[in-house]
Amino acid sequence: MKLVIITAVVNNIEFIKLQVETLKKFVRGNYEFIVFNDAKSFPDDTNGGDITIRQKIERVCNQLNIKCINVKNDHHKNMNMNNRHAEVFNKYVLAYQ
């Protein structure tokens, strides 16, 4: 059975690289690492106003051969950060299985 390891990424591209290196070092056996890309396509506190982070996350995932699932999140403009993060896991991650 293959282990599936998931993470939701909003703005920290370097953390993806760190996770990949950590998984290579400590996880034995067959696994798949999946990134749920929750970066905003609109200026926001979570992206420091940088609307290109979504594309940067996609590029890093492609370079590292990681599955990247973009989260539809335009409606997050009217939600607080805690609810946004919870929704990504409840709506997308749990549904992925």
Buried (B, 14 or more C-beta within 10 A) or exposed (E): EEEEEBBBBBBBBEEBBEBBEEEEEEEEEEEEBBBBBBBBBEEBEBBEEBEEBBEBBBEBBEEBEBEBBBBEBEEBEEEEEEEBBEBBBEEBBEEEE
